[in-house]
Amino acid sequence: MNNFRGSLLMVGSMAGFAIEDMFIKLLADQMPVGQILILLGLGGGAIFWGLLARQGKAFWTRDLLHPTLMLRNGLEMIGTMGFVTALATIPLTSATAILQATPLVVVLAAALFLKEKVGHRRWSAVFIGLFGMLLIVQPGQDTFDPQYLYAVIGVLGLAGRDVITRRVPTHFPSLQLAGSAFFMVVPAGVVLLILSDQSMRMPDPMGVFLVACAIVTGLIAYLTIVVATRIAEASAIAPFRYARLVFGLLIGVLIFSEEPDIWTYIGGAIIVSSGLYTFARESRLKLRR
């Protein structure tokens, strides 16, 4: 029963993240990407800071200077900056499909940098999934759009964050981890504004509403996924992470009138199939141990 409830919560969380992506893409019509990052970072960080304070715990501690945590937050900054820029510049459907490669890159990075054992079958699944990502990006083709590389940067940064999180000391509160990651996005937004030679714009009431919606939906999605991982087995709920692709496709087509090409569908299907296989294979191996 817990696995069933956890699966429903995971699907709900993925719907929440897809809706957050929608609000971010709508915001990109009103303000520079750097400003979006600053507002999301300040808003999300402040909320997690408040939640931690409500528990009677301090947010600003020396733990934030721990090298592993700083590396994690740096990778979070790169990943978020890449993915938010992708949401602003390429179709939502394409950005969401490419993002689904993150678990595969996590397997690859864990094997290379953490020396985790990965068999030839999972290696094959990883490379097949990455080939699916290449089908969406289409490097070297006449239709290639360099802005798709922002989504790839997002995948690399977020995958690196997930891998290094395994090395973060367990005594760090989860709320402190999440809040510090949000605050690290703020300087990334400032740097992006400077590099793009853009200035911040005063948002209109609709812009303020969209920022608030993005922060709230992102927070709800985050807390939902935390609850899901605590009440259910990881192997049971992990495949439902790919529900985000379904929601992303629906939002892209219905809200933004996007028309994904055949390569987006094929590449997305290959990525999801490879990811599901790696989850299934890992679960099978754990049962044998």
Secondary structure as UniProt FT lines:
FT   HELIX           2..27
FT   TURN            28..30
FT   HELIX           33..54
FT   TURN            55..56
FT   HELIX           62..65
FT   HELIX           67..89
FT   HELIX           92..99
FT   TURN            100..101
FT   HELIX           102..113
FT   HELIX           120..137
FT   TURN            139..140
FT   TURN            142..143
FT   TURN            146..147
FT   HELIX           148..165
FT   TURN            166..167
FT   TURN            170..171
FT   HELIX           174..195
FT   TURN            196..197
FT   HELIX           205..231
FT   HELIX           234..237
FT   HELIX           238..242
FT   HELIX           243..254
FT   HELIX           262..288
//
